[in-house]
Amino acid sequence: MGVAVSSDTRWLYVASCASRKVSKVDLKHEVVLENFGAPLAATTNLVVTPDDEYLLAAGDHDRLLVI
């Protein structure tokens, strides 16, 4: 499982290995806005770029996914 927060702390991103999805959570309203399919068997690391433009997900076999 991986977790990342946007620089303005508005969005939380959570990766679930079981569902192979990354969820975008609105922290102000405490609601899941979107679920992205992540074709990584074990997403272990998430990071939001400093400009909040991209979410990077790293997982199995050193693969990288840009969302």
NORTA-V59820 format. One record per pair of residues at least 24 apart in sequence whose ideal C-beta (glycine too) atoms are under 10 Angstrom apart, sorted by the first residue. I is the first residue (numbers start at 1). J is the second residue. D is the distance in whole Angstrom. If there is no record, write none. Layout:
BEGIN
[[I	J	D] [I	J	D]]
END
This chain:
BEGIN
[[1	42	9] [1	43	7] [1	44	8] [1	45	10] [1	46	9] [2	38	9] [2	40	10] [2	42	9] [2	43	5] [2	44	6] [2	45	5] [2	46	4] [2	47	9] [2	55	10] [2	56	10] [2	57	7] [2	58	8] [2	59	8] [3	45	9] [3	46	6] [4	45	8] [4	46	4] [4	47	5] [4	48	5] [4	55	7] [4	56	8] [4	57	9] [5	46	9] [5	47	10] [5	48	7] [6	48	5] [6	49	10] [6	52	5] [6	55	9] [7	48	7] [7	49	9] [7	50	6] [7	51	8] [7	52	6] [8	48	10] [8	52	7] [10	52	9] [11	48	8] [11	52	8] [11	55	9] [12	46	10] [12	48	10] [13	46	5] [13	47	9] [13	48	7] [13	55	6] [13	57	8] [13	67	8] [14	43	10] [14	46	8] [15	40	8] [15	42	9] [15	43	4] [15	44	8] [15	45	8] [15	46	5] [15	55	9] [15	57	6] [15	58	10] [15	59	8] [15	65	10] [16	43	8] [17	41	7] [17	42	5] [17	43	6] [17	44	8] [17	59	8] [17	60	9] [18	42	10] [20	59	9] [22	46	7] [22	55	7] [22	57	6] [22	65	8] [22	67	6] [24	55	8] [24	67	9] [34	67	10] [36	65	9] [36	67	6] [37	65	10] [37	67	10] [38	65	6] [38	67	8] [39	63	8] [39	65	7] [40	64	9] [40	65	6]]
END
